[in-house]
Structures are given as C-alpha cells and as structure tokens.
Amino acid sequence: MAETWDKKEREKKRQAKKKEKAEKKLERKENSRNDNNPDSMLAYLDENGNLSSTPPDPRKRIVINAEDINVSVPKQTPIDPEDLIRHGIVTFFNDDKGYGFIKDQETHESIFVHIKSLEAPIKENNKVSFEIEMGPKGPNAVNVKLDK
C-alpha cells in the first residue's frame, strides 16, 4: 500500500514535534542541574524589606544588641493636669441653642462647646480656659472657665 503525500507530511510534522520536545526536555534538564545548588535558591532582604537575589553589602551592616529590643509597651509617664488645660477665644456662642465654638490658641483649631460644659456664662470674644474631650463627632470643650 502506497503512502500518500498528506500522510508523509503529517509524519514529518510529528517527527519534528518529537525532536523539538526532546530538545526542550534536554534544555530543562541542564538548567535544573544549575538550579539545584543552594546559592541559587537563596533570597535576601534589602534595607527596605524587599526580596532580592543579591546579598546585602556587609559594610552597611547594623549591629543590634538583644538587650536594646523592647518587646513590651513602654510605661507611660503620668500626665500633668496643667498640660491638659488649654486656652482659647470664643468665636461663636448661641445662648438660645446652647452651643458654640472656641478657637484654640495653640492649634488654631475650632472646638465645639455645649452649654452643659460651662462653669460660667460666656459670650463671643471671651478668653476662656478649657479641657478637650473626644466626643462622637470630634473634640469637645469641657470644664470651660472664663480667664481673668
């Protein structure tokens, strides 16, 4: 039985594919021999925390003593009550609605004040001393007193 031209072409393609596959297999085998050494499997961390294949520069090495590492939260120094007292000027106060705003002299921040937090009645442009307490919508002035 005679082979047709089409059968011969398919056989040639199959042989070429087989040869190409064998070459790729051989290439992978050679490359895997080079990758099996431990040096090629190492990864290093640079000073920014990124992985790198190059080892770090030994001249940039920083020596850290184990005693210098704190694994707990440092003790908080007691807060002086005088540091909590702020001073400011009343920029707006509505007696009918019972609220207003104080501009802090240190931070120049506008702080909400409610009539319940007052120890004496205040008006606009009065100088006052107060403490800050965080409320649900931001900082609130409490213990508001008129400055003399």
Stockholm file with secondary structure:
# STOCKHOLM 1.0

chainA/1-148         MAETWDKKEREKKRQAKKKEKAEKKLERKENSRNDNNPDSMLAYLDENGNLSSTPPDPRKRIVINAEDINVSVPKQTPIDPEDLIRHGIVTFFNDDKGYGFIKDQETHESIFVHIKSLEAPIKENNKVSFEIEMGPKGPNAVNVKLDK
#=GR chainA/1-148 SS CCCCHHHHHHHHHHHHHHHHHHHHHHHHHHHHHHHTSGGGGCCEECTTSCEESSCCCGGGCCCCCGGGCCCSCCCCCCCCHHHHEEEEEEEEEETTTTEEEEEETTTCCEEEEEGGGBSSCCCTTCEEEEEEEEETTEEEEEEEEECC
#=GC SS_cons         CCCCHHHHHHHHHHHHHHHHHHHHHHHHHHHHHHHTSGGGGCCEECTTSCEESSCCCGGGCCCCCGGGCCCSCCCCCCCCHHHHEEEEEEEEEETTTTEEEEEETTTCCEEEEEGGGBSSCCCTTCEEEEEEEEETTEEEEEEEEECC
//
